[in-house]
Amino acid sequence: MMPIKHIKIKKGMKAGEIVESMGDMGFGARKISEAAVILEKMWKDKDCKVFLGVAGAMVPGGMKEIILDLLDRAEVFVTTGANLTHDLIEAIGESHFIGNEKENDERLNKEGIDRIYNVFMKNVVYEKLEDFFEKNWKAFQGCRNIREFLWKIGELSGKGILWKCYEKKIPIFCPAIADSGIGLMVWGRLAGGKKINIDAYDDMKEIIDIAWTAKKRGVIYIGGGTPKNFIQQSLQFSKGADYGIQITTDHADGGGSSGAPLKEGVSWGKMKKNASFVDVNCDATIALPLILGYLKDKV
């Protein structure tokens, strides 16, 4: 057995040094350090295809630059329509604001302010989204599937997460795109008699092909949800993931995918039994910046 080493914070200490010291601690601190080490191995393995799944309100929470950095290493990106909607909102010139979860929500509603825990957003942003989709509707007519549709939005927006996926040609999947502000914008055009023909199932073939042909696979799950499951089901057609980190605040006893530990995936063939993986039960806005701070010094 190795003795616990008590962390000592020194003046001028780097984030990477803190995370490295956390590896000699117990509880959640050690899990964050383990995740950083596994992610370092994943990124250094040239045979490994990295699948990034992001749920939760990461963009409103201030995590856009972190996601952009992760996309420098990821070959596949799966996320929620909400994250992409908030990314597009910022790309067209709007912002999210520091708020307070104790504010009177009835008053906020009257003032046209939407609340995401302690983050505020002006409801008027949806008018700008409507203008964006109305102006560019013809450009979406040639899109066969959701990935092509999202790349086109990225091309037209010119900045942010969607644009980076388009620019780097990172396959981006959003199986629940209808469950978002972007989905509402498309529905609004369809309800007005306009047409668009996007195959919602075509993306499944592409992500399964990527998983099937990869020599090795690594997964990064932020928040679980649909993005995690979409990646997980593609891994059932391969030999499972070789590396994995999951950062979630959910718990296993509810039976949901978001709280299911990565070890559970071994029974499905989604995770190799000898894989390097760890579950971090923590708010991703806390854990992920620390992990990335470590990796900035290592990779």
Secondary structure, DSSP 8 states (H G I E B T S, - for coil): ----------TT--HHHHHHHHTTS-HHHHHHHHHHHHHHHHHH-TTEEEEEEE-SSTTTTT-HHHHHHHTTT-SEEEE-HHHHHHHHHHHTT---EE--TTS-HHHHHHTTEEEETTEEEETTHHHHHHHHHHHHGGGGTT--BHHHHHHHHHHHH-SHHHHHHHHHT--EE-TTTTSSHHHHHHHHHHHTT-----BTTHHHHHHHHHHHH-SEEEEEEES-HHHHHHHHHHHTTTT-EEEEEEEES--GGG--GGG--TTHHHHHTSEEEEEEEEEEES-HHHHHHHHHHHHHHH-
